[in-house]
Amino acid sequence: MSVQTAPAPPKLSLSYKVYWGLASLGTSLISGIYGGLLTIFYQDYLGLNATWIEIAATIYAIWNAFNDPLFGYITDSTRSKKGRRIPYMRYTAPFLALTFVLVWFAPPQAGQQALFWWMLITMLLYDTCYTIVGLVYSALLPEVTESDAQRNGLQISSSLFGMLGTLLGFLIPDMVRPKTGDTSLMPLYIAMVIVAIISAGLIMLTTFKVKERREFVTMDKELSLWEAIKFTFTSKSFLILVSENFMGILMSSLILGSIYYLADYVLQWPAMQLLVFLFVPLIIGIPLTTYFRKWLGVVGAQQFLLTVAGIGLIAIAIVPKSLIPVCIALAGFGLSGPQTLTNVLFAQVADEDELRSGARREGAFFGVNALITKPAQSIAIWIIPFILEMTNFLTRASNEGEIILEQPAEAIMGMKVFAGVIPGVACLLG
Protein backbone atom coordinates (compact mmCIF):
# COMPACT_ATOMS: atom_id res chain seq x y z
CA MET A 1 0.00 0.00 0.00
CA SER A 2 1.44 3.38 -0.99
CA VAL A 3 1.58 6.17 1.54
CA GLN A 4 -0.23 9.35 0.50
CA THR A 5 1.71 12.53 1.19
CA ALA A 6 0.25 16.00 1.38
CA PRO A 7 0.75 17.98 -1.83
CA ALA A 8 3.35 20.71 -1.68
CA PRO A 9 1.83 24.19 -1.42
CA PRO A 10 1.83 26.11 -4.71
CA LYS A 11 4.91 28.29 -5.10
CA LEU A 12 4.16 31.99 -5.03
CA SER A 13 5.70 33.97 -7.89
CA LEU A 14 8.00 36.95 -7.47
CA SER A 15 5.38 39.26 -9.00
CA TYR A 16 2.81 37.99 -6.49
CA LYS A 17 5.19 38.83 -3.65
CA VAL A 18 5.80 42.29 -5.11
CA TYR A 19 2.07 43.02 -5.37
CA TRP A 20 1.66 41.69 -1.82
CA GLY A 21 4.30 44.12 -0.58
CA LEU A 22 2.79 47.19 -2.27
CA ALA A 23 -0.03 47.35 0.28
CA SER A 24 2.59 47.36 3.03
CA LEU A 25 4.35 50.23 1.27
CA GLY A 26 1.10 52.20 1.24
CA THR A 27 0.10 51.53 4.84
CA SER A 28 3.60 51.99 6.29
CA LEU A 29 4.12 55.26 4.43
CA ILE A 30 1.02 56.64 6.13
CA SER A 31 1.68 55.05 9.53
CA GLY A 32 5.37 56.02 9.46
CA ILE A 33 4.50 59.68 9.03
CA TYR A 34 1.73 59.43 11.61
CA GLY A 35 3.93 57.73 14.22
CA GLY A 36 6.98 59.90 13.70
CA LEU A 37 5.38 63.31 13.24
CA LEU A 38 2.20 63.34 15.33
CA THR A 39 3.60 64.28 18.76
CA ILE A 40 6.21 66.77 17.56
CA PHE A 41 3.65 68.34 15.19
CA TYR A 42 1.01 69.00 17.83
CA GLN A 43 3.29 69.74 20.81
CA ASP A 44 6.36 71.40 19.28
CA TYR A 45 4.90 73.05 16.15
CA LEU A 46 1.34 73.90 17.21
CA GLY A 47 2.02 74.31 20.94
CA LEU A 48 -0.65 71.93 22.25
CA ASN A 49 -0.16 71.34 25.96
CA ALA A 50 1.09 67.88 26.98
CA THR A 51 -1.96 67.36 29.21
CA TRP A 52 -4.31 67.72 26.24
CA ILE A 53 -2.17 65.31 24.20
CA GLU A 54 -2.26 62.78 27.04
CA ILE A 55 -6.07 63.03 27.31
CA ALA A 56 -6.40 62.54 23.54
CA ALA A 57 -3.99 59.60 23.68
CA THR A 58 -6.01 57.95 26.47
CA ILE A 59 -9.32 58.23 24.60
CA TYR A 60 -7.56 57.12 21.43
CA ALA A 61 -6.19 54.08 23.26
CA ILE A 62 -9.66 52.94 24.32
CA TRP A 63 -11.15 53.22 20.83
CA ASN A 64 -7.96 51.94 19.23
CA ALA A 65 -8.18 48.79 21.31
CA PHE A 66 -11.86 47.91 21.04
CA ASN A 67 -12.48 48.57 17.37
CA ASP A 68 -10.06 45.84 16.26
CA PRO A 69 -11.86 42.81 17.77
CA LEU A 70 -15.12 44.22 16.40
CA PHE A 71 -13.84 44.49 12.84
CA GLY A 72 -11.97 41.21 13.19
CA TYR A 73 -15.18 39.37 14.07
CA ILE A 74 -17.08 41.15 11.28
CA THR A 75 -14.57 40.13 8.62
CA ASP A 76 -14.39 36.53 9.91
CA SER A 77 -18.19 36.34 9.69
CA THR A 78 -18.55 37.96 6.27
CA ARG A 79 -19.78 35.64 3.51
CA SER A 80 -19.75 38.01 0.52
CA LYS A 81 -19.32 36.70 -3.02
CA LYS A 82 -16.44 39.16 -3.38
CA GLY A 83 -14.69 37.70 -0.34
CA ARG A 84 -14.63 38.32 3.38
CA ARG A 85 -11.44 40.42 3.50
CA ILE A 86 -10.62 42.12 0.19
CA PRO A 87 -13.74 44.35 -0.14
CA TYR A 88 -13.13 45.94 3.26
CA MET A 89 -9.52 46.67 2.35
CA ARG A 90 -10.31 48.03 -1.11
CA TYR A 91 -13.18 50.35 -0.26
CA THR A 92 -11.73 51.68 3.00
CA ALA A 93 -8.44 52.81 1.42
CA PRO A 94 -9.83 56.15 0.07
CA PHE A 95 -11.28 57.01 3.48
CA LEU A 96 -7.93 56.17 5.08
CA ALA A 97 -6.32 58.73 2.77
CA LEU A 98 -8.91 61.38 3.61
CA THR A 99 -8.74 60.96 7.39
CA PHE A 100 -4.93 60.90 7.33
CA VAL A 101 -4.89 64.26 5.56
CA LEU A 102 -7.31 65.78 8.06
CA VAL A 103 -4.94 64.96 10.97
CA TRP A 104 -2.46 67.58 9.70
CA PHE A 105 -4.92 70.32 8.77
CA ALA A 106 -5.48 71.50 12.34
CA PRO A 107 -5.85 75.31 12.43
CA PRO A 108 -2.43 76.52 13.68
CA GLN A 109 -3.71 79.60 15.53
CA ALA A 110 -6.60 77.84 17.27
CA GLY A 111 -6.78 77.67 21.04
CA GLN A 112 -5.85 74.68 23.17
CA GLN A 113 -9.34 73.16 23.27
CA ALA A 114 -9.90 73.54 19.52
CA LEU A 115 -6.56 71.87 18.79
CA PHE A 116 -7.39 69.08 21.25
CA TRP A 117 -10.75 68.32 19.62
CA TRP A 118 -9.26 68.44 16.13
CA MET A 119 -6.47 66.08 17.15
CA LEU A 120 -8.80 63.68 18.94
CA ILE A 121 -11.55 63.44 16.30
CA THR A 122 -9.18 63.09 13.35
CA MET A 123 -7.10 60.49 15.24
CA LEU A 124 -10.22 58.40 15.90
CA LEU A 125 -11.41 58.61 12.29
CA TYR A 126 -7.95 57.80 10.96
CA ASP A 127 -7.52 54.88 13.33
CA THR A 128 -10.85 53.34 12.36
CA CYS A 129 -9.87 53.29 8.68
CA TYR A 130 -6.32 52.16 9.39
CA THR A 131 -7.63 49.37 11.62
CA ILE A 132 -9.84 47.95 8.87
CA VAL A 133 -7.11 48.04 6.22
CA GLY A 134 -4.30 46.81 8.48
CA LEU A 135 -6.38 44.08 10.09
CA VAL A 136 -7.54 42.66 6.78
CA TYR A 137 -4.03 42.75 5.32
CA SER A 138 -2.57 40.89 8.31
CA ALA A 139 -5.40 38.34 8.33
CA LEU A 140 -4.84 37.50 4.66
CA LEU A 141 -1.29 36.18 5.26
CA PRO A 142 -2.24 32.85 6.91
CA GLU A 143 -4.95 32.28 4.30
CA VAL A 144 -2.72 32.72 1.25
CA THR A 145 -0.46 29.76 2.07
CA GLU A 146 -0.03 27.21 4.85
CA SER A 147 3.76 26.95 4.39
CA ASP A 148 5.88 28.69 7.03
CA ALA A 149 8.64 29.21 4.46
CA GLN A 150 6.27 30.89 1.99
CA ARG A 151 4.65 32.91 4.73
CA ASN A 152 8.12 34.05 5.74
CA GLY A 153 8.80 34.95 2.08
CA LEU A 154 5.62 37.01 1.82
CA GLN A 155 6.36 38.67 5.13
CA ILE A 156 9.90 39.50 4.00
CA SER A 157 8.40 41.23 0.95
CA SER A 158 5.89 43.01 3.17
CA SER A 159 8.62 44.05 5.61
CA LEU A 160 11.02 45.32 2.94
CA PHE A 161 8.32 47.38 1.28
CA GLY A 162 7.15 48.39 4.73
CA MET A 163 10.63 49.59 5.64
CA LEU A 164 10.78 51.62 2.45
CA GLY A 165 7.43 53.16 3.36
CA THR A 166 8.48 53.89 6.93
CA LEU A 167 11.78 55.37 5.75
CA LEU A 168 9.94 57.62 3.29
CA GLY A 169 7.56 58.37 6.12
CA PHE A 170 10.48 60.01 7.92
CA LEU A 171 12.25 61.54 4.95
CA ILE A 172 9.22 63.22 3.37
CA PRO A 173 8.13 65.12 6.52
CA ASP A 174 11.76 65.99 7.22
CA MET A 175 12.01 67.65 3.81
CA VAL A 176 8.82 69.67 4.21
CA ARG A 177 8.50 70.36 7.95
CA PRO A 178 9.41 73.86 9.17
CA LYS A 179 13.12 74.38 9.76
CA THR A 180 15.11 77.21 11.30
CA GLY A 181 13.91 80.55 9.93
CA ASP A 182 10.80 79.06 8.28
CA THR A 183 7.46 78.64 10.01
CA SER A 184 5.22 77.87 7.00
CA LEU A 185 3.24 74.62 7.11
CA MET A 186 2.05 74.79 3.49
CA PRO A 187 4.75 72.44 2.06
CA LEU A 188 3.81 69.87 4.70
CA TYR A 189 0.11 70.15 3.83
CA ILE A 190 0.80 69.56 0.12
CA ALA A 191 3.08 66.61 0.84
CA MET A 192 0.49 64.96 3.10
CA VAL A 193 -2.17 65.13 0.36
CA ILE A 194 0.17 63.58 -2.22
CA VAL A 195 1.24 60.83 0.21
CA ALA A 196 -2.38 60.00 1.01
CA ILE A 197 -3.38 59.60 -2.65
CA ILE A 198 -0.36 57.44 -3.53
CA SER A 199 -0.78 55.24 -0.45
CA ALA A 200 -4.46 54.60 -1.09
CA GLY A 201 -3.66 53.69 -4.70
CA LEU A 202 -1.01 51.14 -3.67
CA ILE A 203 -3.37 49.49 -1.18
CA MET A 204 -6.14 49.23 -3.76
CA LEU A 205 -3.74 47.81 -6.38
CA THR A 206 -2.88 44.92 -4.06
CA THR A 207 -6.57 44.07 -3.63
CA PHE A 208 -6.91 43.54 -7.39
CA LYS A 209 -3.90 41.20 -7.57
CA VAL A 210 -4.25 39.08 -4.40
CA LYS A 211 -7.06 36.54 -4.31
CA GLU A 212 -8.76 35.05 -1.28
CA ARG A 213 -9.11 31.31 -0.86
CA ARG A 214 -12.81 30.66 -1.26
CA GLU A 215 -12.78 27.43 0.73
CA PHE A 216 -12.38 29.35 3.98
CA VAL A 217 -15.64 31.16 3.31
CA THR A 218 -17.67 28.18 2.08
CA MET A 219 -16.41 25.45 4.42
CA ASP A 220 -15.72 27.07 7.80
CA LYS A 221 -18.47 27.03 10.37
CA GLU A 222 -19.55 30.39 11.71
CA LEU A 223 -18.94 30.98 15.41
CA SER A 224 -20.96 33.26 17.62
CA LEU A 225 -19.22 36.29 19.09
CA TRP A 226 -19.04 34.61 22.51
CA GLU A 227 -17.58 31.41 21.04
CA ALA A 228 -15.00 33.44 19.14
CA ILE A 229 -13.96 35.28 22.31
CA LYS A 230 -13.78 32.04 24.31
CA PHE A 231 -11.59 30.22 21.79
CA THR A 232 -9.31 33.26 21.48
CA PHE A 233 -8.67 33.78 25.18
CA THR A 234 -8.19 30.07 25.91
CA SER A 235 -5.32 29.79 23.44
CA LYS A 236 -2.14 29.73 25.52
CA SER A 237 0.01 30.19 22.42
CA PHE A 238 -1.92 33.33 21.51
CA LEU A 239 -1.69 34.85 24.99
CA ILE A 240 2.09 34.33 25.12
CA LEU A 241 2.57 35.77 21.63
CA VAL A 242 0.36 38.79 22.24
CA SER A 243 2.33 39.63 25.40
CA GLU A 244 5.55 39.67 23.42
CA ASN A 245 3.91 41.71 20.68
CA PHE A 246 2.76 44.35 23.17
CA MET A 247 6.38 44.95 24.17
CA GLY A 248 7.51 45.00 20.54
CA ILE A 249 4.89 47.58 19.55
CA LEU A 250 5.71 49.78 22.55
CA MET A 251 9.38 49.61 21.59
CA SER A 252 8.88 50.43 17.91
CA SER A 253 6.35 53.21 18.66
CA LEU A 254 8.78 54.92 21.03
CA ILE A 255 11.63 54.65 18.53
CA LEU A 256 9.51 56.10 15.70
CA GLY A 257 8.25 58.90 17.92
CA SER A 258 11.72 59.86 19.18
CA ILE A 259 13.80 59.96 15.97
CA TYR A 260 13.26 63.67 15.34
CA TYR A 261 14.04 64.49 18.98
CA LEU A 262 17.30 62.50 18.89
CA ALA A 263 18.29 64.08 15.59
CA ASP A 264 17.30 67.68 16.36
CA TYR A 265 18.30 68.01 20.00
CA VAL A 266 20.57 65.17 21.20
CA LEU A 267 22.85 64.69 18.18
CA GLN A 268 21.97 67.90 16.30
CA TRP A 269 22.21 65.94 13.08
CA PRO A 270 20.00 65.98 10.00
CA ALA A 271 17.31 63.39 10.66
CA MET A 272 18.21 61.66 7.40
CA GLN A 273 21.66 60.71 8.70
CA LEU A 274 20.23 59.11 11.83
CA LEU A 275 17.64 57.26 9.75
CA VAL A 276 20.45 55.64 7.78
CA PHE A 277 21.79 54.08 11.00
CA LEU A 278 18.31 52.75 11.84
CA PHE A 279 17.07 51.52 8.48
CA VAL A 280 20.15 50.11 6.76
CA PRO A 281 20.70 47.44 9.48
CA LEU A 282 16.96 46.82 9.54
CA ILE A 283 16.82 46.26 5.78
CA ILE A 284 19.86 43.96 6.03
CA GLY A 285 18.30 42.05 8.91
CA ILE A 286 14.91 41.39 7.28
CA PRO A 287 16.09 38.84 4.64
CA LEU A 288 18.49 37.34 7.22
CA THR A 289 15.50 36.30 9.33
CA THR A 290 15.12 33.37 6.91
CA TYR A 291 18.47 31.99 8.09
CA PHE A 292 17.82 32.78 11.76
CA ARG A 293 14.47 30.95 11.43
CA LYS A 294 16.16 27.86 9.95
CA TRP A 295 18.88 27.95 12.62
CA LEU A 296 16.90 28.80 15.75
CA GLY A 297 13.27 28.25 14.78
CA VAL A 298 10.74 31.08 14.52
CA VAL A 299 10.50 31.66 18.29
CA GLY A 300 14.25 31.40 18.92
CA ALA A 301 15.02 33.83 16.11
CA GLN A 302 12.52 36.31 17.52
CA GLN A 303 14.08 36.05 20.99
CA PHE A 304 17.60 36.54 19.67
CA LEU A 305 16.74 39.65 17.67
CA LEU A 306 14.73 41.23 20.49
CA THR A 307 17.73 40.79 22.79
CA VAL A 308 20.05 42.51 20.30
CA ALA A 309 17.64 45.44 19.99
CA GLY A 310 17.14 45.70 23.76
CA ILE A 311 20.85 45.89 24.55
CA GLY A 312 21.45 48.50 21.87
CA LEU A 313 18.59 50.70 23.02
CA ILE A 314 19.41 50.68 26.72
CA ALA A 315 23.00 51.63 25.90
CA ILE A 316 21.78 54.94 24.40
CA ALA A 317 21.45 56.40 27.91
CA ILE A 318 25.01 55.58 29.00
CA VAL A 319 27.31 55.70 25.96
CA PRO A 320 29.03 58.87 24.68
CA LYS A 321 27.00 60.86 22.16
CA SER A 322 29.27 59.69 19.33
CA LEU A 323 28.23 56.05 19.92
CA ILE A 324 24.47 56.64 19.94
CA PRO A 325 24.24 55.99 16.18
CA VAL A 326 25.88 52.56 16.74
CA CYS A 327 23.23 51.79 19.36
CA ILE A 328 20.53 52.84 16.90
CA ALA A 329 22.08 50.48 14.31
CA LEU A 330 21.89 47.54 16.77
CA ALA A 331 18.28 48.42 17.49
CA GLY A 332 17.51 48.57 13.77
CA PHE A 333 19.00 45.11 13.17
CA GLY A 334 17.04 43.67 16.10
CA LEU A 335 13.81 45.25 14.85
CA SER A 336 13.92 42.91 11.84
CA GLY A 337 12.52 40.17 14.09
CA PRO A 338 9.26 41.88 15.13
CA GLN A 339 8.89 43.27 11.62
CA THR A 340 9.16 39.88 9.90
CA LEU A 341 8.52 37.00 12.29
CA THR A 342 5.57 38.15 14.39
CA ASN A 343 2.93 37.60 11.70
CA VAL A 344 4.43 34.18 10.90
CA LEU A 345 3.93 33.27 14.56
CA PHE A 346 0.34 34.53 14.43
CA ALA A 347 -0.24 32.34 11.38
CA GLN A 348 0.94 29.33 13.38
CA VAL A 349 -1.46 30.28 16.17
CA ALA A 350 -4.33 30.48 13.64
CA ASP A 351 -3.41 27.04 12.25
CA GLU A 352 -3.43 25.55 15.76
CA ASP A 353 -6.75 27.23 16.56
CA GLU A 354 -8.45 25.85 13.44
CA LEU A 355 -8.00 22.35 14.88
CA ARG A 356 -9.73 23.47 18.10
CA SER A 357 -12.53 25.70 16.77
CA GLY A 358 -13.12 24.28 13.29
CA ALA A 359 -12.87 27.74 11.70
CA ARG A 360 -10.25 30.03 10.24
CA ARG A 361 -10.28 33.03 12.58
CA GLU A 362 -7.35 35.20 11.59
CA GLY A 363 -9.50 38.31 11.95
CA ALA A 364 -10.38 37.45 15.54
CA PHE A 365 -6.76 36.81 16.51
CA PHE A 366 -5.39 39.95 14.90
CA GLY A 367 -8.33 41.92 16.30
CA VAL A 368 -7.91 40.76 19.90
CA ASN A 369 -4.16 41.15 19.50
CA ALA A 370 -4.81 44.81 18.74
CA LEU A 371 -7.19 45.06 21.71
CA ILE A 372 -4.27 44.12 23.94
CA THR A 373 -1.33 45.66 22.07
CA LYS A 374 -2.58 48.87 20.45
CA PRO A 375 -2.70 50.70 23.77
CA ALA A 376 1.09 50.43 23.54
CA GLN A 377 0.97 53.02 20.74
CA SER A 378 -1.07 55.36 22.93
CA ILE A 379 1.28 54.78 25.86
CA ALA A 380 4.14 55.85 23.60
CA ILE A 381 2.22 58.98 22.57
CA TRP A 382 1.63 59.72 26.27
CA ILE A 383 5.18 58.96 27.51
CA ILE A 384 7.05 61.31 25.17
CA PRO A 385 5.28 64.63 25.95
CA PHE A 386 5.00 63.69 29.64
CA ILE A 387 8.76 63.16 30.01
CA LEU A 388 9.52 66.27 27.95
CA GLU A 389 7.27 68.44 30.09
CA MET A 390 8.70 66.98 33.32
CA THR A 391 12.25 67.71 32.13
CA ASN A 392 11.56 71.35 31.12
CA PHE A 393 11.76 70.88 27.35
CA LEU A 394 11.65 74.19 25.45
CA THR A 395 9.26 73.99 22.46
CA ARG A 396 9.47 75.84 19.16
CA ALA A 397 5.96 77.19 19.74
CA SER A 398 7.23 79.02 22.83
CA ASN A 399 9.91 80.69 20.67
CA GLU A 400 7.72 81.94 17.79
CA GLY A 401 8.30 78.77 15.77
CA GLU A 402 12.11 78.84 15.99
CA ILE A 403 13.88 75.69 17.22
CA ILE A 404 15.74 75.93 20.54
CA LEU A 405 18.79 73.70 20.16
CA GLU A 406 20.28 74.39 23.60
CA GLN A 407 17.95 72.33 25.77
CA PRO A 408 18.33 71.76 29.54
CA ALA A 409 20.49 68.75 30.43
CA GLU A 410 17.52 67.03 32.07
CA ALA A 411 15.52 67.37 28.82
CA ILE A 412 18.33 65.71 26.86
CA MET A 413 18.43 62.85 29.38
CA GLY A 414 14.65 62.57 29.16
CA MET A 415 14.95 62.09 25.40
CA LYS A 416 17.52 59.33 25.94
CA VAL A 417 15.15 57.63 28.38
CA PHE A 418 12.10 57.53 26.10
CA ALA A 419 14.22 56.81 23.01
CA GLY A 420 16.45 54.15 24.59
CA VAL A 421 15.87 52.89 28.12
CA ILE A 422 12.11 52.36 28.03
CA PRO A 423 11.93 50.68 24.58
CA GLY A 424 15.07 48.65 25.41
CA VAL A 425 13.54 47.25 28.60
CA ALA A 426 10.36 46.50 26.61
CA CYS A 427 12.45 44.47 24.13
CA LEU A 428 14.04 42.37 26.85
CA LEU A 429 10.69 41.77 28.54
CA GLY A 430 9.25 40.75 25.17
LOVEXMI-676181 format. One line per 10 residues: number of its first residue (from 1); for each residue y, x, z of C-alpha. Coordinates in steps of 0.001 Angstrom, whole numbers, plus 500000, padded with zeros to 6 digits. Layout:
# residues N
NUM> Y:X:Z; ... .
This chain:
# residues 430
1> 500000:500000:500000; 503375:501441:499014; 506167:501584:501540; 509353:499771:500500; 512531:501713:501188; 516004:500251:501383; 517980:500746:498166; 520712:503350:498317; 524188:501826:498577; 526108:501833:495286 .
11> 528287:504909:494902; 531994:504161:494966; 533966:505701:492108; 536951:507998:492530; 539262:505382:491002; 537992:502809:493511; 538832:505189:496355; 542292:505798:494893; 543017:502075:494634; 541689:501665:498177 .
21> 544125:504298:499417; 547188:502787:497727; 547352:499973:500278; 547359:502592:503028; 550235:504354:501274; 552196:501102:501241; 551528:500100:504844; 551987:503596:506286; 555261:504123:504431; 556640:501023:506131 .
31> 555054:501677:509529; 556021:505367:509457; 559680:504499:509029; 559430:501732:511608; 557732:503926:514217; 559902:506982:513703; 563309:505375:513236; 563344:502196:515333; 564282:503600:518756; 566768:506207:517563 .
41> 568340:503647:515193; 569003:501011:517832; 569742:503294:520808; 571395:506361:519281; 573051:504900:516152; 573902:501341:517214; 574311:502018:520937; 571927:499353:522246; 571336:499838:525961; 567875:501094:526979 .
51> 567364:498039:529208; 567718:495688:526244; 565314:497834:524197; 562780:497742:527045; 563030:493932:527309; 562536:493601:523541; 559598:496007:523681; 557955:493991:526465; 558225:490676:524599; 557122:492435:521428 .
61> 554077:493811:523262; 552942:490338:524315; 553219:488850:520830; 551944:492039:519233; 548786:491817:521312; 547907:488136:521043; 548571:487523:517368; 545839:489945:516264; 542814:488139:517774; 544216:484882:516404 .
71> 544488:486156:512838; 541205:488035:513188; 539373:484824:514074; 541152:482924:511285; 540125:485430:508616; 536532:485608:509912; 536338:481813:509692; 537958:481448:506266; 535644:480219:503512; 538012:480250:500524 .
81> 536702:480676:496984; 539155:483564:496624; 537698:485310:499664; 538320:485370:503380; 540418:488563:503505; 542118:489378:500185; 544354:486261:499859; 545937:486867:503258; 546674:490480:502348; 548031:489694:498888 .
91> 550353:486821:499742; 551679:488275:503004; 552810:491556:501420; 556152:490174:500066; 557007:488724:503475; 556166:492073:505085; 558729:493685:502771; 561377:491086:503610; 560963:491259:507390; 560895:495069:507328 .
101> 564263:495114:505557; 565781:492693:508064; 564960:495056:510973; 567575:497541:509703; 570323:495084:508774; 571497:494516:512338; 575307:494148:512431; 576523:497573:513685; 579595:496290:515529; 577842:493396:517275 .
111> 577674:493223:521038; 574679:494147:523172; 573161:490658:523272; 573541:490102:519522; 571867:493439:518789; 569084:492608:521248; 568321:489254:519623; 568441:490737:516126; 566082:493535:517148; 563685:491196:518936 .
121> 563443:488453:516298; 563088:490825:513347; 560493:492900:515236; 558405:489777:515897; 558610:488592:512295; 557801:492050:510961; 554877:492483:513329; 553337:489147:512356; 553288:490130:508684; 552156:493679:509387 .
131> 549371:492368:511618; 547953:490163:508872; 548041:492886:506219; 546806:495702:508475; 544075:493622:510093; 542661:492460:506784; 542750:495974:505322; 540885:497426:508309; 538336:494599:508333; 537498:495160:504661 .
141> 536178:498705:505257; 532852:497763:506908; 532278:495051:504299; 532724:497276:501249; 529763:499539:502065; 527206:499968:504848; 526947:503763:504392; 528685:505884:507033; 529205:508641:504456; 530888:506274:501988 .
151> 532912:504648:504734; 534054:508118:505736; 534947:508795:502079; 537012:505621:501821; 538672:506360:505129; 539503:509905:504001; 541232:508402:500952; 543008:505890:503175; 544049:508618:505613; 545317:511022:502943 .
161> 547379:508320:501278; 548390:507152:504732; 549590:510633:505644; 551623:510776:502451; 553161:507428:503361; 553885:508481:506933; 555369:511778:505754; 557615:509944:503291; 558365:507556:506122; 560006:510476:507924 .
171> 561543:512255:504953; 563215:509219:503368; 565117:508132:506519; 565993:511764:507216; 567649:512010:503809; 569669:508818:504211; 570363:508503:507954; 573858:509412:509169; 574380:513119:509763; 577212:515114:511302 .
181> 580553:513908:509929; 579058:510802:508278; 578641:507457:510009; 577871:505215:507001; 574622:503242:507107; 574785:502052:503490; 572437:504749:502056; 569874:503809:504704; 570150:500111:503826; 569562:500795:500119 .
191> 566608:503079:500840; 564962:500489:503095; 565126:497825:500360; 563584:500174:497779; 560833:501241:500206; 559995:497616:501014; 559604:496621:497348; 557436:499639:496470; 555243:499224:499551; 554597:495540:498905 .
201> 553689:496339:495296; 551144:498987:496333; 549494:496625:498816; 549235:493863:496236; 547811:496264:493622; 544918:497116:495941; 544069:493434:496374; 543538:493087:492614; 541203:496101:492429; 539080:495747:495603 .
211> 536538:492945:495692; 535054:491241:498723; 531308:490891:499136; 530662:487192:498741; 527430:487216:500731; 529353:487620:503983; 531159:484357:503308; 528180:482334:502078; 525449:483587:504417; 527070:484283:507802 .
221> 527029:481535:510370; 530389:480448:511712; 530981:481063:515412; 533261:479038:517622; 536291:480776:519094; 534613:480955:522506; 531411:482421:521043; 533444:484998:519138; 535282:486041:522313; 532040:486222:524305 .
231> 530221:488407:521791; 533256:490688:521482; 533779:491333:525184; 530067:491807:525910; 529792:494682:523438; 529733:497856:525522; 530187:500010:522416; 533327:498080:521512; 534850:498306:524993; 534332:502094:525115 .
241> 535766:502570:521631; 538790:500363:522238; 539633:502328:525402; 539672:505553:523415; 541713:503906:520675; 544347:502757:523172; 544953:506377:524171; 545004:507508:520542; 547581:504895:519552; 549777:505713:522555 .
251> 549607:509376:521592; 550427:508877:517915; 553210:506350:518656; 554923:508776:521028; 554650:511633:518526; 556096:509509:515705; 558904:508251:517916; 559861:511721:519176; 559963:513799:515975; 563670:513261:515343 .
261> 564495:514043:518978; 562499:517296:518893; 564076:518288:515591; 567680:517303:516361; 568006:518301:520001; 565170:520574:521200; 564687:522853:518177; 567897:521971:516300; 565940:522215:513076; 565985:519998:510001 .
271> 563391:517315:510664; 561659:518215:507400; 560712:521657:508703; 559108:520229:511829; 557261:517638:509753; 555637:520452:507780; 554079:521788:510996; 552746:518313:511843; 551522:517075:508476; 550108:520149:506757 .
281> 547442:520701:509484; 546821:516955:509535; 546262:516818:505780; 543957:519858:506026; 542048:518296:508909; 541389:514912:507280; 538841:516093:504643; 537340:518493:507222; 536299:515496:509327; 533374:515118:506909 .
291> 531995:518474:508088; 532776:517822:511756; 530954:514474:511427; 527864:516157:509947; 527953:518875:512617; 528800:516901:515753; 528250:513268:514783; 531083:510739:514517; 531658:510495:518289; 531400:514253:518920 .
301> 533828:515018:516106; 536315:512525:517518; 536050:514078:520992; 536535:517603:519671; 539653:516740:517667; 541233:514728:520490; 540790:517729:522789; 542514:520050:520302; 545444:517635:519989; 545704:517136:523760 .
311> 545887:520849:524548; 548502:521449:521868; 550704:518586:523021; 550677:519414:526723; 551629:522995:525895; 554941:521777:524403; 556397:521453:527915; 555576:525012:528996; 555701:527311:525964; 558873:529032:524682 .
321> 560863:526997:522158; 559695:529269:519335; 556052:528232:519922; 556640:524472:519944; 555988:524238:516175; 552565:525880:516741; 551786:523228:519358; 552837:520530:516899; 550475:522079:514310; 547542:521894:516768 .
331> 548418:518277:517485; 548565:517512:513770; 545113:518997:513170; 543673:517042:516100; 545251:513815:514845; 542908:513923:511844; 540173:512516:514088; 541881:509264:515127; 543271:508885:511617; 539882:509156:509902 .
341> 536996:508523:512289; 538150:505567:514389; 537601:502930:511699; 534181:504434:510898; 533272:503929:514556; 534533:500341:514431; 532342:499761:511377; 529330:500944:513383; 530281:498535:516173; 530479:495675:513643 .
351> 527038:496590:512253; 525554:496568:515761; 527231:493249:516558; 525850:491550:513442; 522350:491998:514879; 523474:490267:518103; 525696:487474:516770; 524283:486884:513292; 527744:487130:511698; 530031:489748:510239 .
361> 533034:489718:512582; 535196:492647:511589; 538309:490504:511952; 537454:489617:515545; 536814:493238:516512; 539955:494605:514904; 541915:491667:516303; 540755:492088:519899; 541150:495842:519501; 544806:495186:518737 .
371> 545065:492812:521712; 544122:495732:523942; 545664:498671:522069; 548868:497417:520446; 550704:497303:523767; 550428:501094:523542; 553024:500967:520740; 555357:498934:522925; 554779:501275:525859; 555849:504144:523600 .
381> 558985:502218:522568; 559717:501635:526271; 558960:505175:527508; 561313:507045:525166; 564629:505280:525951; 563694:505001:529642; 563162:508761:530009; 566271:509518:527950; 568440:507274:530093; 566981:508700:533317 .
391> 567715:512251:532133; 571351:511561:531117; 570875:511760:527352; 574195:511654:525449; 573993:509261:522465; 575843:509466:519160; 577186:505959:519740; 579023:507229:522830; 580690:509911:520673; 581941:507721:517786 .
401> 578770:508305:515774; 578836:512114:515988; 575687:513884:517216; 575932:515742:520544; 573705:518795:520164; 574387:520283:523602; 572325:517953:525768; 571758:518329:529541; 568747:520485:530434; 567031:517517:532065 .
411> 567372:515515:528823; 565714:518332:526864; 562854:518431:529378; 562568:514647:529159; 562090:514954:525403; 559333:517522:525936; 557633:515150:528383; 557528:512098:526099; 556809:514220:523010; 554152:516447:524592 .
421> 552890:515870:528121; 552363:512106:528035; 550683:511930:524582; 548654:515069:525407; 547248:513536:528605; 546499:510364:526614; 544473:512450:524128; 542366:514040:526850; 541768:510686:528538; 540751:509255:525167 .
